[in-house]
Amino acid sequence: MRFQFVGRGKFAKGGCLVKRLQAFSKMTTKKTLRLLSIALVITISFMFFIQQGRAFAATGSGFPHVQGTQLIDGNGQPLILRGAMIESPFAYIKGWQSKKDPLTNLNTTTFTAMAQQWHMNALRMNISEWIYNLDPASYLTKLDTAVQQANAAGLYVILDFHDDRQSGAVAPYDDGMLHNVSLNWWKTMATHYLNYPMVMYDPINEPQYPSWPTWLHGNGGDTVGYGNVITAIRSTGAQQIIIVEPGKAGGTTLLDKGFAAFDPTTLADPNIVYSKHMYEGIISGNPTIWDQQWGALLNTHPIFYGEWALLPHSLHPTQCKGLTSANADSLLNSFLTYLGQRQAGWTAWDFLPHNLIEDTTDFKPTSFATGAPWDCGSPSAAQAGMGIDVQNYLSNIALTAPPTHSPTPTHSPTPTHSPTPTHSKASSISITSPVDGSKVQSERNVTITASVTDDVGVTRVAFLVNGTLLCTDTTAPYTCRWHTPRRGNATYTIQARVHDSAGNTDTSTIMVKSSGN
């Protein structure tokens, strides 16, 4: 079509069309450039947040995350980890090579006992890169089974890398520090458990770095530090909590200053939990020293005791020097009180005989009363342990914890009339031993026994002495072992309180008096 000019050079109809096309072209170009600019800004911002804030994605994602001094679970509720360690062939090469199955102790039966009988919510499980390398497929298959069963029982699982000769490391990798090969292995593990919100990582157990700079960045060669391994784990997109330990950088075992000299700004990752191990330090009974070992972290970050115990039968005498059957309960309960006051998380050493439990059949707790009187390392202390104190502490928390929030139920149709149920008799309990008004010897093991009748179903029986929870039993016969204090002519009020599935309770109370030896 040809354009025609008329009059004083004005466009005819065809000329007007050209103007409109030109104007539209300019407008379209501007809009396109504007849209492209917006898209570019969004893309750059998106990539920035991916690179700079992977760990922040844990908030509101179903993964636990750190908020101030608290650990917050995937539902937005405060989370305090309380549980135990379990050693296994996953981290001991001799056991693995001799075909010992780690699932013998790491199984649903054990995990259910930890969660329900002991009221725990965490399991620290040691693992080894070196054993994994022997047979990756078999190792991961078994590890998956343990992790999945523990999670199903309600336990958070902390995968803890042991890097020593017992775990299969050979020179130069047996020095208790991370190396470049470990970064690739941790990437493999983090990728494998990418979608496991109840899994956490402890990149190296009791690290042996000689200084804080080496602890953070390694030595510039094959040795790498926490900064490197955290970057490696996060590069996979992993959102899980990462646990870091001071190790040798915080002082030798006997002069452990922990994080006292640590700069909290050293690690920028927002989802870090700081951890210490405590053994002989408990015997000091000094909360001021315990606070000092956390340094500036104490009131700024969540704190966690990844290992701790009072070990009467320790193979290392320094770990129980000064510990006796007479002071063990008092020292342990002082430390448990401190943990509660500081809202510290912890996994005790360990859920195997004869540390926390007597056996792996009924998972009954050990007691410092066993073999008493004893001193640190004496043969009579071989089966003594802190189990009963730990179980009582956790049972008391479970008894006093507020109920968890339940969602508002959806509307249901009005039910049809049902006949009024027959009366269900409330629980009834009676202490059968010792007898009310009787005398008990001081510094002796006394078994408190209660008889229960209930046609609904007993959920637990709590035993209290002078108002303090002593222990809880969930199966008949209902008993509690009480080691009487070293006080003659003292009066004690003993109570047994039954709880049943209908919400009924009943309490039996007696009084006894202690006599001298």
Secondary structure, DSSP 8 states (H G I E B T S, - for coil): ----EETTTEE-HHHHHHHHHHHHHHHHHHHHHHHHHHHHHHHHHHHHHHHH-TGGGGTTTTS-EEETTEEE-TTS-EE--EEEEE--TTS-HHHHHTT--GGGTSSHHHHHIIIIIS---EEEEEE-HHHHHH-HHHHHHHHHHHHHHHHHHT-EEEEEE--SGGGT--TTS-SSSEEHHHHHHHHHHHHHTTT-TTEEEE-SSS---SSHHHHHHTTSSSEE-HHHHHHHHHTTT--S-EEE--GGGG--STT--TTTT--TTS---SSEEEEEEESGGGGG--HHHHHHTTGGGTTTS-EEEEEE---TT-SSGGGTTT-BTTTHHHHHHHHHHHHHHTT-EEEES-SSTTTTBS-SSS--B--TTTT-S-BTT-GGGTT--SHHHHHHHHHHHHHHS--------------------------EEEEEES-TT-EEETTSEEEEEEEEE-SS-EEEEEEEETTEEEEEE-SSSEEEEEE--S-TT-EEEEEEEEEETTS-EEEEEEEEEEE--
